[in-house]
Amino acid sequence: MSHPPVAPMPAPRVLTRTLSMELLTADVTVSVETTVTYTSRDPHALSVVFHLLGDAPVLWRLDREMILAGSLAATGEGEVHLRPGAHGKLLLRLGPAGHSATVRCDQDALARFVRDTFALVPQGTEERHIDWQPLLASLRP
């Protein structure tokens, strides 16, 4: 059985930025360097790696549209919640209830990064950047 031709996928594109964020605790605020990465092969999400002193890096994956929505109003469910903070900051609550961490970042810096991802992969074109072949191959008998 022949399969219809598949349109060629665009070449993968990657954006990476280092951003300084702050881990907020009841007693102290700790600066944390983060690396934010976007790849067009996973077009809906950003990877945020928190580089903690003496500990292994911590990786969170965040929906790029959710970040923009969280800049305007509180949003999120499950282990990821975002909301605008005072003085141009964005607050991210990451983790399950009772065991979460709150991180504060510059809202404009993160929003600029997200806008750059939309320049690489415009909204509505994400499916053209996903390599569906491994999934399709796994479904074939």
KOLMIMAR-665492 format. One record per residue: residue number from 1; residue in one letter; x negated, y, z negated of N, C-alpha, C in turn. Coordinates in pm, 1 decimal, always signed. Last residue first. Example, Ala and Ser with C-alpha at 12.3 -4.5 7.8 and 13.67 -1.06 7.14 Angstrom:
# residues 2
<i->2	aa->S	nu->-1285.0	nv->-225.0	nw->-708.0	cau->-1367.0	cav->-106.0	caw->-714.0	cu->-1290.0	cv->+3.0	cw->-787.0>
<i->1	aa->A	nu->-1319.0	nv->-569.0	nw->-780.0	cau->-1230.0	cav->-450.0	caw->-780.0	cu->-1320.0	cv->-330.0	cw->-780.0>
END
This chain:
# residues 141
<i->141	aa->P	nu->-93.2	nv->-161.2	nw->-1164.1	cau->-115.8	cav->-302.3	caw->-1203.8	cu->-243.7	cv->-357.4	cw->-1143.6>
<i->140	aa->R	nu->-161.4	nv->+171.6	nw->-1278.3	cau->-144.8	cav->+76.2	caw->-1166.0	cu->-172.8	cv->-65.5	cw->-1214.7>
<i->139	aa->L	nu->-229.6	nv->+328.9	nw->-1487.0	cau->-89.8	cav->+287.2	caw->-1478.0	cu->-65.3	cv->+185.6	cw->-1367.7>
<i->138	aa->S	nu->-491.3	nv->+402.5	nw->-1450.2	cau->-461.0	cav->+316.3	caw->-1565.0	cu->-317.2	cv->+264.6	cw->-1561.3>
<i->137	aa->A	nu->-469.9	nv->+573.3	nw->-1232.1	cau->-535.8	cav->+444.1	caw->-1214.7	cu->-503.7	cv->+348.5	cw->-1329.5>
<i->136	aa->L	nu->-350.1	nv->+794.4	nw->-1355.8	cau->-276.5	cav->+719.4	caw->-1253.1	cu->-337.4	cv->+581.1	cw->-1232.1>
<i->135	aa->L	nu->-562.7	nv->+873.1	nw->-1523.4	cau->-434.2	cav->+833.7	caw->-1579.1	cu->-356.5	cv->+748.7	cw->-1479.3>
<i->134	aa->P	nu->-765.1	nv->+937.2	nw->-1333.1	cau->-786.3	cav->+831.9	caw->-1434.8	cu->-655.3	cv->+783.3	cw->-1496.8>
<i->133	aa->Q	nu->-626.6	nv->+1145.4	nw->-1174.0	cau->-661.9	cav->+1014.1	caw->-1119.6	cu->-690.0	cv->+908.1	cw->-1226.4>
<i->132	aa->W	nu->-582.5	nv->+1400.8	nw->-1259.7	cau->-481.1	cav->+1301.3	caw->-1293.8	cu->-521.9	cv->+1159.9	cw->-1252.7>
<i->131	aa->D	nu->-747.0	nv->+1657.4	nw->-1367.0	cau->-779.6	cav->+1536.8	caw->-1291.9	cu->-685.3	cv->+1425.2	cw->-1337.2>
<i->130	aa->I	nu->-608.8	nv->+1977.0	nw->-1339.4	cau->-619.0	cav->+1856.0	caw->-1421.4	cu->-648.4	cv->+1737.6	cw->-1330.6>
<i->129	aa->H	nu->-558.1	nv->+2187.2	nw->-1178.3	cau->-694.0	cav->+2177.1	caw->-1231.7	cu->-715.6	cv->+2052.8	cw->-1316.2>
<i->128	aa->R	nu->-292.9	nv->+2199.4	nw->-1116.5	cau->-387.1	cav->+2179.7	caw->-1004.4	cu->-529.7	cv->+2157.1	cw->-1051.8>
<i->127	aa->E	nu->-167.9	nv->+2266.7	nw->-1352.9	cau->-164.6	cav->+2126.9	caw->-1309.2	cu->-259.3	cv->+2098.7	cw->-1193.4>
<i->126	aa->E	nu->-194.6	nv->+2550.6	nw->-1371.9	cau->-276.0	cav->+2461.5	caw->-1454.7	cu->-281.7	cv->+2318.5	cw->-1400.7>
<i->125	aa->T	nu->-56.6	nv->+2751.5	nw->-1258.8	cau->-140.3	cav->+2671.4	caw->-1168.6	cu->-221.3	cv->+2566.3	cw->-1243.4>
<i->124	aa->G	nu->+76.9	nv->+2889.7	nw->-1454.2	cau->+157.4	cav->+2823.4	caw->-1352.5	cu->+76.9	cv->+2739.5	cw->-1255.1>
<i->123	aa->Q	nu->-165.1	nv->+3139.6	nw->-1493.9	cau->-49.9	cav->+3070.6	caw->-1551.0	cu->+34.9	cv->+3013.5	cw->-1437.8>
<i->122	aa->P	nu->-482.5	nv->+3085.5	nw->-1332.4	cau->-360.6	cav->+3162.5	caw->-1356.4	cu->-248.1	cv->+3075.5	cw->-1413.1>
<i->121	aa->V	nu->-784.0	nv->+3038.3	nw->-1429.5	cau->-671.3	cav->+2948.3	caw->-1402.4	cu->-543.4	cv->+3025.9	cw->-1433.9>
<i->120	aa->L	nu->-942.1	nv->+3271.3	nw->-1445.2	cau->-995.0	cav->+3147.1	caw->-1386.6	cu->-883.4	cv->+3053.2	cw->-1342.9>
<i->119	aa->A	nu->-772.0	nv->+3452.8	nw->-1564.2	cau->-833.7	cav->+3490.7	caw->-1436.2	cu->-890.1	cv->+3366.9	cw->-1366.4>
<i->118	aa->F	nu->-717.7	nv->+3322.7	nw->-1797.6	cau->-608.2	cav->+3334.6	caw->-1700.6	cu->-659.4	cv->+3383.6	cw->-1565.5>
<i->117	aa->T	nu->-957.6	nv->+3356.8	nw->-1927.3	cau->-919.5	cav->+3220.8	caw->-1887.0	cu->-807.5	cv->+3225.1	cw->-1784.2>
<i->116	aa->D	nu->-950.9	nv->+3629.8	nw->-1978.1	cau->-1049.8	cav->+3579.8	caw->-1881.8	cu->-1016.3	cv->+3437.5	cw->-1837.3>
<i->115	aa->R	nu->-757.7	nv->+3630.0	nw->-2179.4	cau->-725.2	cav->+3691.6	caw->-2049.2	cu->-823.6	cv->+3645.7	cw->-1941.6>
<i->114	aa->V	nu->-912.9	nv->+3510.2	nw->-2380.9	cau->-796.2	cav->+3439.2	caw->-2326.4	cu->-756.0	cv->+3498.4	cw->-2191.4>
<i->113	aa->F	nu->-1099.8	nv->+3716.4	nw->-2423.3	cau->-1144.8	cav->+3584.2	caw->-2379.5	cu->-1028.4	cv->+3507.9	cw->-2315.4>
<i->112	aa->R	nu->-926.7	nv->+3916.3	nw->-2514.9	cau->-1005.0	cav->+3937.3	caw->-2391.8	cu->-1051.8	cv->+3803.8	cw->-2335.8>
<i->111	aa->A	nu->-838.7	nv->+3796.3	nw->-2753.5	cau->-742.1	cav->+3820.5	caw->-2645.3	cu->-814.2	cv->+3845.0	cw->-2512.6>
<i->110	aa->L	nu->-1073.8	nv->+3803.4	nw->-2904.6	cau->-1017.4	cav->+3674.2	caw->-2866.6	cu->-918.2	cv->+3690.5	cw->-2751.5>
<i->109	aa->A	nu->-1103.6	nv->+4083.2	nw->-2924.7	cau->-1210.8	cav->+4000.7	caw->-2867.8	cu->-1157.0	cv->+3865.3	cw->-2822.2>
<i->108	aa->D	nu->-863.3	nv->+4165.6	nw->-3048.6	cau->-895.5	cav->+4210.3	caw->-2912.9	cu->-1001.8	cv->+4123.0	cw->-2848.1>
<i->107	aa->Q	nu->-879.2	nv->+4042.0	nw->-3305.3	cau->-771.0	cav->+4008.6	caw->-3212.6	cu->-806.1	cv->+4046.7	cw->-3069.3>
<i->106	aa->D	nu->-1134.0	nv->+3907.1	nw->-3473.7	cau->-1098.6	cav->+4028.3	caw->-3401.5	cu->-998.1	cv->+3990.5	cw->-3292.7>
<i->105	aa->C	nu->-1010.6	nv->+3680.7	nw->-3727.9	cau->-1098.5	cav->+3719.0	caw->-3617.6	cu->-1049.7	cv->+3849.2	cw->-3555.0>
<i->104	aa->R	nu->-999.8	nv->+3466.4	nw->-4006.2	cau->-964.3	cav->+3597.0	caw->-3949.4	cu->-1064.1	cv->+3629.3	cw->-3839.0>
<i->103	aa->V	nu->-856.8	nv->+3168.8	nw->-4126.4	cau->-968.5	cav->+3232.8	caw->-4058.0	cu->-917.9	cv->+3362.1	cw->-3996.7>
<i->102	aa->T	nu->-777.4	nv->+2949.8	nw->-4378.3	cau->-735.8	cav->+3069.2	caw->-4305.5	cu->-860.7	cv->+3139.4	cw->-4254.2>
<i->101	aa->A	nu->-715.7	nv->+2603.0	nw->-4397.5	cau->-811.3	cav->+2712.8	caw->-4408.5	cu->-754.8	cv->+2829.9	cw->-4328.9>
<i->100	aa->S	nu->-517.7	nv->+2365.8	nw->-4589.0	cau->-551.5	cav->+2445.3	caw->-4470.5	cu->-658.2	cv->+2549.3	cw->-4503.1>
<i->99	aa->H	nu->-378.9	nv->+2195.4	nw->-4749.9	cau->-520.6	cav->+2167.6	caw->-4724.0	cu->-571.2	cv->+2247.7	cw->-4604.7>
<i->98	aa->G	nu->-117.7	nv->+2280.4	nw->-4763.9	cau->-185.2	cav->+2242.9	caw->-4887.2	cu->-332.9	cv->+2215.5	cw->-4871.6>
<i->97	aa->A	nu->-44.9	nv->+2164.8	nw->-4441.3	cau->-0.9	cav->+2242.8	caw->-4557.4	cu->-68.2	cv->+2189.5	cw->-4683.0>
<i->96	aa->P	nu->-336.4	nv->+2097.3	nw->-4238.5	cau->-204.9	cav->+2063.6	caw->-4292.9	cu->-172.1	cv->+2148.8	cw->-4415.1>
<i->95	aa->G	nu->-495.7	nv->+2350.5	nw->-4029.8	cau->-492.6	cav->+2236.1	caw->-4119.0	cu->-353.5	cv->+2212.9	cw->-4173.6>
<i->94	aa->L	nu->-534.7	nv->+2694.0	nw->-4018.5	cau->-565.7	cav->+2566.8	caw->-3954.1	cu->-566.3	cv->+2456.1	cw->-4058.0>
<i->93	aa->R	nu->-424.1	nv->+2999.5	nw->-3941.0	cau->-418.8	cav->+2901.9	caw->-4048.7	cu->-429.4	cv->+2765.4	cw->-3983.8>
<i->92	aa->L	nu->-561.0	nv->+3294.9	nw->-3836.6	cau->-536.6	cav->+3157.8	caw->-3794.2	cu->-533.5	cv->+3070.8	cw->-3918.6>
<i->91	aa->L	nu->-494.5	nv->+3629.4	nw->-3769.4	cau->-513.0	cav->+3528.6	caw->-3873.6	cu->-473.4	cv->+3392.6	cw->-3818.9>
<i->90	aa->L	nu->-656.3	nv->+3896.1	nw->-3617.2	cau->-566.6	cav->+3783.7	caw->-3596.0	cu->-598.4	cv->+3681.1	cw->-3703.5>
<i->89	aa->K	nu->-674.8	nv->+4255.4	nw->-3653.5	cau->-723.5	cav->+4119.2	caw->-3676.3	cu->-614.0	cv->+4018.2	cw->-3644.5>
<i->88	aa->G	nu->-616.2	nv->+4528.0	nw->-3660.0	cau->-656.3	cav->+4463.9	caw->-3534.2	cu->-712.4	cv->+4323.8	cw->-3549.6>
<i->87	aa->H	nu->-538.4	nv->+4588.5	nw->-3929.5	cau->-658.0	cav->+4648.2	caw->-3868.5	cu->-708.5	cv->+4572.1	cw->-3745.4>
<i->86	aa->A	nu->-384.9	nv->+4283.3	nw->-4045.0	cau->-408.8	cav->+4427.9	caw->-4052.3	cu->-535.0	cv->+4465.3	cw->-3974.5>
<i->85	aa->G	nu->-281.9	nv->+4027.3	nw->-3809.0	cau->-323.5	cav->+4076.3	caw->-3940.2	cu->-343.4	cv->+4226.8	cw->-3934.5>
<i->84	aa->P	nu->-49.8	nv->+3814.0	nw->-3646.3	cau->-130.4	cav->+3935.8	caw->-3647.1	cu->-163.3	cv->+3974.6	cw->-3791.0>
<i->83	aa->R	nu->-93.6	nv->+3459.3	nw->-3670.4	cau->-13.5	cav->+3579.3	caw->-3690.9	cu->-104.5	cv->+3700.5	cw->-3687.5>
<i->82	aa->L	nu->-60.1	nv->+3106.1	nw->-3627.4	cau->-128.7	cav->+3231.7	caw->-3600.2	cu->-35.1	cv->+3346.9	cw->-3630.2>
<i->81	aa->H	nu->-119.0	nv->+2769.1	nw->-3711.0	cau->-30.5	cav->+2885.8	caw->-3724.6	cu->-114.9	cv->+3010.6	cw->-3701.3>
<i->80	aa->V	nu->-138.3	nv->+2428.6	nw->-3688.4	cau->-191.1	cav->+2553.6	caw->-3631.4	cu->-85.0	cv->+2662.1	cw->-3641.1>
<i->79	aa->E	nu->-20.6	nv->+2193.4	nw->-3771.7	cau->-147.0	cav->+2232.4	caw->-3833.9	cu->-206.2	cv->+2361.4	cw->-3780.0>
<i->78	aa->G	nu->+315.2	nv->+2270.6	nw->-3729.4	cau->+218.3	cav->+2166.0	caw->-3759.1	cu->+95.1	cv->+2224.5	cw->-3825.4>
<i->77	aa->E	nu->+327.5	nv->+2573.3	nw->-3539.0	cau->+391.3	cav->+2467.0	caw->-3614.3	cu->+286.8	cv->+2360.3	cw->-3638.2>
<i->76	aa->G	nu->+357.5	nv->+2919.4	nw->-3436.0	cau->+288.3	cav->+2794.9	caw->-3464.6	cu->+373.8	cv->+2697.4	cw->-3540.6>
<i->75	aa->T	nu->+347.7	nv->+3270.0	nw->-3515.0	cau->+384.8	cav->+3157.0	caw->-3430.6	cu->+309.5	cv->+3033.7	cw->-3477.2>
<i->74	aa->A	nu->+415.8	nv->+3610.8	nw->-3570.3	cau->+380.3	cav->+3481.3	caw->-3628.0	cu->+432.5	cv->+3369.0	cw->-3538.6>
<i->73	aa->A	nu->+331.2	nv->+3819.1	nw->-3288.6	cau->+420.3	cav->+3778.7	caw->-3398.5	cu->+374.4	cv->+3642.8	cw->-3450.1>
<i->72	aa->L	nu->+111.9	nv->+3889.0	nw->-3127.7	cau->+229.6	cav->+3975.5	caw->-3133.3	cu->+319.5	cv->+3945.8	cw->-3252.4>
<i->71	aa->S	nu->-74.9	nv->+3695.7	nw->-3140.2	cau->-122.8	cav->+3833.0	caw->-3150.9	cu->-7.8	cv->+3931.7	cw->-3167.6>
<i->70	aa->G	nu->+62.6	nv->+3468.0	nw->-3083.6	cau->+28.1	cav->+3493.7	caw->-3222.9	cu->-29.6	cv->+3631.1	cw->-3246.1>
<i->69	aa->A	nu->+64.9	nv->+3480.9	nw->-2804.2	cau->+190.4	cav->+3498.0	caw->-2877.6	cu->+163.1	cv->+3532.2	cw->-3023.9>
<i->68	aa->L	nu->-207.2	nv->+3427.5	nw->-2753.4	cau->-149.5	cav->+3556.0	caw->-2714.9	cu->-19.3	cv->+3582.3	cw->-2788.9>
<i->67	aa->I	nu->-218.6	nv->+3167.8	nw->-2859.1	cau->-305.8	cav->+3272.6	caw->-2912.6	cu->-249.4	cv->+3410.0	cw->-2877.7>
<i->66	aa->M	nu->-43.2	nv->+3028.9	nw->-2696.8	cau->-9.6	cav->+3046.1	caw->-2838.2	cu->-95.3	cv->+3156.4	cw->-2901.2>
<i->65	aa->E	nu->-183.1	nv->+3014.5	nw->-2460.7	cau->-63.9	cav->+3099.6	caw->-2465.7	cu->-20.7	cv->+3125.4	cw->-2610.2>
<i->64	aa->R	nu->-386.7	nv->+2832.2	nw->-2532.2	cau->-421.5	cav->+2970.3	caw->-2495.8	cu->-300.7	cv->+3063.5	cw->-2497.7>
<i->63	aa->D	nu->-395.5	nv->+2626.6	nw->-2813.1	cau->-325.0	cav->+2658.1	caw->-2689.9	cu->-348.1	cv->+2805.4	cw->-2654.7>
<i->62	aa->L	nu->-697.9	nv->+2501.2	nw->-2946.3	cau->-585.6	cav->+2593.9	caw->-2957.6	cu->-526.5	cv->+2621.9	cw->-2820.5>
<i->61	aa->R	nu->-877.4	nv->+2278.4	nw->-3136.4	cau->-829.1	cav->+2306.2	caw->-3001.3	cu->-702.0	cv->+2387.0	cw->-3015.4>
<i->60	aa->W	nu->-1166.7	nv->+2291.1	nw->-3339.4	cau->-1021.4	cav->+2303.0	caw->-3328.6	cu->-988.2	cv->+2334.7	cw->-3185.1>
<i->59	aa->L	nu->-1439.5	nv->+2146.0	nw->-3504.9	cau->-1376.5	cav->+2177.2	caw->-3376.6	cu->-1225.1	cv->+2182.3	cw->-3391.7>
<i->58	aa->V	nu->-1714.8	nv->+2225.5	nw->-3699.6	cau->-1574.1	cav->+2186.5	caw->-3703.1	cu->-1508.2	cv->+2235.0	cw->-3574.8>
<i->57	aa->P	nu->-2048.9	nv->+2099.4	nw->-3747.3	cau->-1952.9	cav->+2193.4	caw->-3686.7	cu->-1811.4	cv->+2136.2	cw->-3690.9>
<i->56	aa->A	nu->-2151.0	nv->+1983.7	nw->-4070.8	cau->-2131.2	cav->+1957.8	caw->-3928.2	cu->-2033.1	cv->+2061.2	cw->-3872.9>
<i->55	aa->D	nu->-2314.7	nv->+2216.1	nw->-4293.0	cau->-2213.3	cav->+2115.9	caw->-4259.7	cu->-2210.2	cv->+2093.2	cw->-4109.2>
<i->54	aa->G	nu->-2496.5	nv->+2421.0	nw->-4327.3	cau->-2517.9	cav->+2295.5	caw->-4397.6	cu->-2416.7	cv->+2186.8	cw->-4367.6>
<i->53	aa->L	nu->-2262.4	nv->+2660.1	nw->-4235.5	cau->-2395.3	cav->+2637.3	caw->-4290.0	cu->-2400.9	cv->+2504.2	cw->-4364.4>
<i->52	aa->L	nu->-2064.1	nv->+2589.5	nw->-3952.8	cau->-2070.0	cav->+2611.1	caw->-4096.6	cu->-2210.4	cv->+2577.8	cw->-4147.8>
<i->51	aa->H	nu->-1929.5	nv->+2696.3	nw->-3679.1	cau->-2063.1	cav->+2652.7	caw->-3719.7	cu->-2081.2	cv->+2689.0	cw->-3866.9>
<i->50	aa->F	nu->-1646.5	nv->+2594.2	nw->-3519.5	cau->-1692.1	cav->+2672.1	caw->-3633.5	cu->-1825.4	cv->+2613.5	cw->-3679.1>
<i->49	aa->V	nu->-1529.7	nv->+2609.6	nw->-3199.4	cau->-1620.8	cav->+2536.1	caw->-3286.8	cu->-1670.5	cv->+2631.5	cw->-3393.8>
<i->48	aa->V	nu->-1249.9	nv->+2581.8	nw->-3017.1	cau->-1314.6	cav->+2674.3	caw->-3108.9	cu->-1398.3	cv->+2589.9	cw->-3204.1>
<i->47	aa->S	nu->-1135.2	nv->+2549.3	nw->-2693.2	cau->-1203.8	cav->+2480.3	caw->-2802.1	cu->-1271.6	cv->+2586.1	cw->-2885.7>
<i->46	aa->L	nu->-814.3	nv->+2611.7	nw->-2556.2	cau->-948.4	cav->+2659.8	caw->-2588.8	cu->-1005.6	cv->+2567.7	cw->-2694.6>
<i->45	aa->A	nu->-591.2	nv->+2477.7	nw->-2302.1	cau->-647.7	cav->+2488.5	caw->-2437.0	cu->-785.6	cv->+2553.5	cw->-2440.5>
<i->44	aa->H	nu->-495.2	nv->+2427.8	nw->-2050.1	cau->-402.4	cav->+2486.7	caw->-2146.5	cu->-468.7	cv->+2523.6	cw->-2278.9>
<i->43	aa->P	nu->-683.8	nv->+2298.9	nw->-1881.1	cau->-646.6	cav->+2438.1	caw->-1857.9	cu->-553.0	cv->+2503.1	cw->-1960.1>
<i->42	aa->D	nu->-929.7	nv->+2136.5	nw->-1861.3	cau->-831.4	cav->+2126.3	caw->-1970.3	cu->-766.7	cv->+2264.2	cw->-1979.5>
<i->41	aa->R	nu->-1078.8	nv->+2219.4	nw->-1650.6	cau->-1032.2	cav->+2080.5	caw->-1646.8	cu->-932.6	cv->+2050.8	cw->-1759.6>
<i->40	aa->S	nu->-1170.1	nv->+2471.3	nw->-1711.5	cau->-1054.0	cav->+2462.6	caw->-1623.0	cu->-1001.0	cv->+2319.9	cw->-1611.8>
<i->39	aa->T	nu->-1250.2	nv->+2529.1	nw->-2046.3	cau->-1283.7	cav->+2461.7	caw->-1922.0	cu->-1156.9	cv->+2446.6	cw->-1838.7>
<i->38	aa->Y	nu->-1374.9	nv->+2742.9	nw->-2290.6	cau->-1260.9	cav->+2709.9	caw->-2206.5	cu->-1313.3	cv->+2639.3	cw->-2083.5>
<i->37	aa->T	nu->-1483.7	nv->+2800.5	nw->-2622.8	cau->-1508.9	cav->+2748.6	caw->-2488.4	cu->-1376.9	cv->+2717.3	cw->-2419.7>
<i->36	aa->V	nu->-1642.0	nv->+2974.1	nw->-2872.2	cau->-1512.3	cav->+2952.6	caw->-2808.2	cu->-1540.4	cv->+2913.1	cw->-2663.9>
<i->35	aa->T	nu->-1812.9	nv->+2930.7	nw->-3161.5	cau->-1828.3	cav->+2922.8	caw->-3017.1	cu->-1691.2	cv->+2888.2	cw->-2959.9>
<i->34	aa->T	nu->-1872.0	nv->+3132.5	nw->-3449.4	cau->-1792.4	cav->+3035.9	caw->-3373.9	cu->-1830.6	cv->+3041.2	cw->-3227.0>
<i->33	aa->E	nu->-1996.6	nv->+3194.3	nw->-3770.4	cau->-2016.1	cav->+3204.6	caw->-3626.1	cu->-1935.1	cv->+3095.5	cw->-3557.7>
<i->32	aa->V	nu->-1840.6	nv->+3338.6	nw->-4039.1	cau->-1865.3	cav->+3211.6	caw->-3972.2	cu->-1884.3	cv->+3239.2	cw->-3824.1>
<i->31	aa->S	nu->-1851.1	nv->+3494.2	nw->-4354.1	cau->-1868.4	cav->+3506.7	caw->-4209.2	cu->-1904.1	cv->+3371.0	cw->-4150.6>
<i->30	aa->V	nu->-1616.2	nv->+3463.0	nw->-4608.6	cau->-1742.6	cav->+3412.0	caw->-4557.3	cu->-1746.3	cv->+3429.4	cw->-4406.2>
<i->29	aa->T	nu->-1485.1	nv->+3607.5	nw->-4893.3	cau->-1473.5	cav->+3601.5	caw->-4747.7	cu->-1611.2	cv->+3565.4	cw->-4692.3>
<i->28	aa->V	nu->-1362.8	nv->+3467.0	nw->-5202.1	cau->-1465.8	cav->+3529.5	caw->-5119.6	cu->-1429.1	cv->+3517.4	cw->-4971.6>
<i->27	aa->D	nu->-1146.9	nv->+3354.0	nw->-5343.9	cau->-1251.2	cav->+3426.9	caw->-5414.1	cu->-1343.1	cv->+3509.4	cw->-5325.5>
<i->26	aa->A	nu->-972.7	nv->+3226.9	nw->-5173.3	cau->-915.5	cav->+3304.1	caw->-5284.0	cu->-1019.9	cv->+3395.1	cw->-5348.5>
<i->25	aa->T	nu->-1108.8	nv->+3283.4	nw->-4843.6	cau->-1076.2	cav->+3198.2	caw->-4957.5	cu->-1018.6	cv->+3286.8	cw->-5067.1>
<i->24	aa->L	nu->-1142.3	nv->+3295.6	nw->-4499.6	cau->-1085.9	cav->+3363.4	caw->-4616.4	cu->-1055.6	cv->+3260.3	cw->-4724.5>
<i->23	aa->L	nu->-1395.0	nv->+3322.6	nw->-4275.0	cau->-1318.3	cav->+3225.2	caw->-4350.3	cu->-1272.6	cv->+3294.1	cw->-4477.7>
<i->22	aa->E	nu->-1414.8	nv->+3514.1	nw->-3986.1	cau->-1429.5	cav->+3512.4	caw->-4131.5	cu->-1338.3	cv->+3406.9	cw->-4191.0>
<i->21	aa->M	nu->-1621.4	nv->+3514.2	nw->-3690.4	cau->-1493.1	cav->+3507.3	caw->-3758.9	cu->-1520.2	cv->+3503.6	cw->-3908.6>
<i->20	aa->S	nu->-1775.1	nv->+3612.9	nw->-3398.4	cau->-1787.2	cav->+3606.7	caw->-3543.0	cu->-1647.2	cv->+3608.0	cw->-3602.2>
<i->19	aa->L	nu->-1823.1	nv->+3421.9	nw->-3105.6	cau->-1746.7	cav->+3521.9	caw->-3178.9	cu->-1773.2	cv->+3503.7	cw->-3327.5>
<i->18	aa->T	nu->-1955.8	nv->+3350.9	nw->-2796.5	cau->-1979.6	cav->+3341.9	caw->-2940.1	cu->-1903.6	cv->+3455.9	cw->-3005.6>
<i->17	aa->R	nu->-1803.6	nv->+3187.1	nw->-2520.4	cau->-1839.1	cav->+3310.0	caw->-2592.0	cu->-1866.4	cv->+3275.8	cw->-2736.9>
<i->16	aa->T	nu->-1769.8	nv->+3045.2	nw->-2201.4	cau->-1811.9	cav->+3026.8	caw->-2339.5	cu->-1848.5	cv->+3162.1	cw->-2398.0>
<i->15	aa->L	nu->-1594.7	nv->+2885.0	nw->-1940.7	cau->-1626.9	cav->+3011.0	caw->-2008.2	cu->-1667.7	cv->+2977.9	cw->-2151.3>
<i->14	aa->V	nu->-1616.8	nv->+2698.3	nw->-1642.7	cau->-1627.0	cav->+2700.7	caw->-1788.0	cu->-1661.8	cv->+2841.2	cw->-1834.1>
<i->13	aa->R	nu->-1460.5	nv->+2513.0	nw->-1386.0	cau->-1516.5	cav->+2641.4	caw->-1430.2	cu->-1512.7	cv->+2642.6	cw->-1581.8>
<i->12	aa->P	nu->-1476.4	nv->+2264.1	nw->-1130.6	cau->-1455.6	cav->+2302.1	caw->-1270.8	cu->-1525.6	cv->+2433.7	cw->-1303.1>
<i->11	aa->A	nu->-1330.5	nv->+2329.6	nw->-809.7	cau->-1449.8	cav->+2300.0	caw->-889.2	cu->-1425.3	cv->+2342.3	cw->-1033.8>
<i->10	aa->P	nu->-998.5	nv->+2206.7	nw->-747.9	cau->-1096.5	cav->+2315.3	caw->-753.0	cu->-1216.4	cv->+2272.3	cw->-837.5>
<i->9	aa->M	nu->-940.2	nv->+1895.5	nw->-582.5	cau->-933.1	cav->+1978.5	caw->-702.2	cu->-1033.0	cv->+2092.5	cw->-691.2>
<i->8	aa->P	nu->-773.6	nv->+1830.5	nw->-275.7	cau->-896.4	cav->+1839.1	caw->-354.1	cu->-878.2	cv->+1934.1	cw->-472.4>
<i->7	aa->A	nu->-469.3	nv->+1647.1	nw->-277.5	cau->-539.3	cav->+1772.6	caw->-248.4	cu->-666.1	cv->+1779.2	cw->-333.0>
<i->6	aa->V	nu->-450.1	nv->+1317.6	nw->-170.3	cau->-449.4	cav->+1407.6	caw->-285.5	cu->-528.3	cv->+1532.4	cw->-247.9>
<i->5	aa->P	nu->-237.3	nv->+1139.2	nw->+51.1	cau->-363.0	cav->+1208.4	caw->+22.7	cu->-345.0	cv->+1305.3	cw->-94.1>
<i->4	aa->P	nu->-46.0	nv->+862.6	nw->-78.0	cau->-54.3	cav->+991.0	caw->-7.7	cu->-186.1	cv->+1060.3	cw->-42.5>
<i->3	aa->H	nu->-169.0	nv->+530.0	nw->-40.2	cau->-124.7	cav->+638.7	caw->-126.8	cu->-135.3	cv->+769.4	cw->-50.5>
<i->2	aa->S	nu->-63.9	nv->+214.8	nw->+91.4	cau->-145.5	cav->+335.9	caw->+96.4	cu->-83.1	cv->+443.6	cw->+8.1>
<i->1	aa->M	nu->-84.9	nv->-116.9	nw->+0.0	cau->+0.0	cav->+0.0	caw->+0.0	cu->-89.7	cv->+123.6	cw->+0.0>
END
